[in-house]
Amino acid sequence: MPILRLVVLLGLFGLQGCSTPNIKSDYQLEKSTGEGVVIGSVTYGGRLSEFKVFYRAIPDGKAAFFKAGVGQVPPFPRNDFSGTGATGELFSSALPAGVYEFFAWGIHSGGSGTTSTEPFSIKFTVTAGQPTYLGNFHFVPNRNLGLTVTGAALYHRSEAERDLRIFKRNYPSLAARQIEMLSISGDGTPISDSYKTNLFMAPLTY
């Protein structure tokens, strides 16, 4: 996909993409529902920023995202990892069974919007009645404008011990379930570090 086309598409995510909600603490995972549960985390450095990792069903599903942080003043971000040295949010979401992929990322930070410009693909499968750990998506800021983050590199790694400990504490009804693990290369290089930043006269909401 040409870079310009991807940038234009990401610019439309404010209308098309939606944040995927976490399941309730008493959620009952049953194969008969046709849903599986995906588990993972989004963590970051920086302050006044909202970080999003976009995914879609293959081949033509609509974009949705998992996120962490906030991109507005005053910043009161949720942090599920207090005391661990990390900042961010755990996601535990129910999705219909099928094949999906992570393919883009974005940052909303005050009066700026940053989007990835090179496509990538991390495929994962959701199995009905099965929880699956998808890993940790970690943003390392590499460009700032005051408190706002205007550039970053995205890493995909396993933080299973930390993330699943919190998951089992938050969802005791699912704590005894066997959890499938997505294979993660974890070679220490970013999966995406090319981006485009636009500045706006007013804060961007998307």
N, C-alpha and C positions, 0 to 999 in steps of 0.2 A: 504494500500500500504506500503511495507517495506520501512524503512527510506532510506536505501542505494539506492533503485530504484528511490525514489523521488529526491534524490540529483543528481543522474545521469541525470534524465529528466530535472531538472532545469539547469544543466550544458549545456544542448542543447538549452536553450531558446535564446541564442545569434543567433542561426540560425532560430528558429521557431517562436519566439515571436516578435511582432512588436508593437510599440507605436500607440495608437489610436488617431487620430487627432481630434481637436476640430472643431465644425461646424463654418462656416463663420457667421459674424455678421448679414447678411441679409438672413440667412437660412429660408426657408419656410417649415414648418412641415405639411405635408399632409398625410392623411391615405392611399391614393392611392399609395404612394411610397413603402408601406410595411415597413417603418422605424419608429422607435420611438427615442426620445432623452433621454439620461441618463445624470444626473447631479450629481456632487459630488466634493470632494476635496481630495488631498493628501497633508498632512502637516508633518513637521518634526522638530527635533532639530538636532544640529550638523552643520558642515560647508561643508567640501569637500566631498559631497555624492550625489548620485542619487538614489532615492527611487522609487521602482516599486511595484505595486499591480497587480497580474496576474489574469485574468479571462478567461473563455471559454464558448462556447455554450454547452449545455447539449444535447446529451450524449457524443459526441466525437469531439467537435469543437477544432480548433487550439488555442493555447495560444496567448493572446494579453495582453497589460497592459496599465494602467494609471500611470503617473509618476510625480515626482517633483524633483527639485534640479539638480545639475550637479556633475559629478564625475571626473573632470579633472582640471588642472591648466592652466590659472587662473580661479578661480571660479566666474562666473557672473550669478548666478541663477536668474531666473524669480521669482517674488513674487507677487501674485495677492492679498495679504492680508495686504499690507503695512498699518500701522496705527491701526491694529486690535490686535496686539500682537502675530500674527501667521505668519509662513513662509511656503510657499508652492504654489500650483497651483490648480486652479479650472479646472475641466474637464466638458465639455459640448459636448457630442459626439452622433452621429447618428449611431444606430445599427439596423440590421434587426430584425423584431419581432420574439420573441422566448423566451426560458428559458435559463438562464445563471447562472454561479456561479463564485464567487471569491474563489480561492483555494490555492494561494501561494504568496510569496513576495520575493523580492531580493533587494540588495543594491550594487551598483557599486561605489567604493570609492578609487580613485587613483589606487594603485597597488593591490587592494584586491577585492574579490567578495564574498558576503555573501548571502546565500539562506536559506529559511525556510526548516526545515526537518520534520515537522509534518503537514500532510494535514489538511485543514479545509474547510468548505463549507458554503458560504453565498450565497444563491440563490436569483435571482431577475428575474423579467419578463419584457420584453420589449414589449409594445403594440403599434401597428402601429398608428401613428398620436397623440401619447400621450407622454408628458414629465414626467419623473420619477426621483425623488431625491433618491440617493443611500447612502447618508451619507458621513461622513468624515473618512478617513483612516489616523491615526496619528502615526508616528514612534517616539518612545522614545529610543534614543541610550543608551546602557548600557555597551558598550565596545568600546574603541578607540585605534588607533595606530597613535600617533601624531594628525594631523588634520583629518585623515580618520576615518570613522565610520566602525567598524568591528563587531558590534552586536547591536541588537535592539529588542524591543517588539512592536508589532503592535496592535493598539486599533481601534475599530470601534465604532463611536459615531455619534450623530446628531449635526450638526452645521447649521441647516436649515436656521435660521434667517440670519446668516452671509453669507452663500454660495448663497442663493437665492436672497439676495439683490444685490450681485455682478452679478449673472446670469442675472437678470432683467435689470440691468444697461447696461450690455454688449450685450444683445439680446432684444432690445425693441420690435421687432416684435413678440416675444414670451412671453412678460412680462404679458399679460393679460390671458394667458392660465392657466387652473387649473392644478396643478402639483400633481401627485400621490406621496405618501411617502412610501418608503420601511420601514417596521417595524424593528426597531433597539433596541436591548435589553438594551444597555447602562448601564451595571451593574458595570462598572469601572474596569473590569479585561481585560487583553489582550486577543485577539482572537488567537494570536500566539506569542510565545516567545522562541521557539526552533530553532536553526540555526546552519549552518556550514559555516566557513570562510576559503577561500583559498587565499594565498598570491602569487603574480605573479611578475616576474622580470620586466615586463613592464605593463603599465596600461591595464586593461581588458576593451574591448569594446563589449557590448552586448545589 
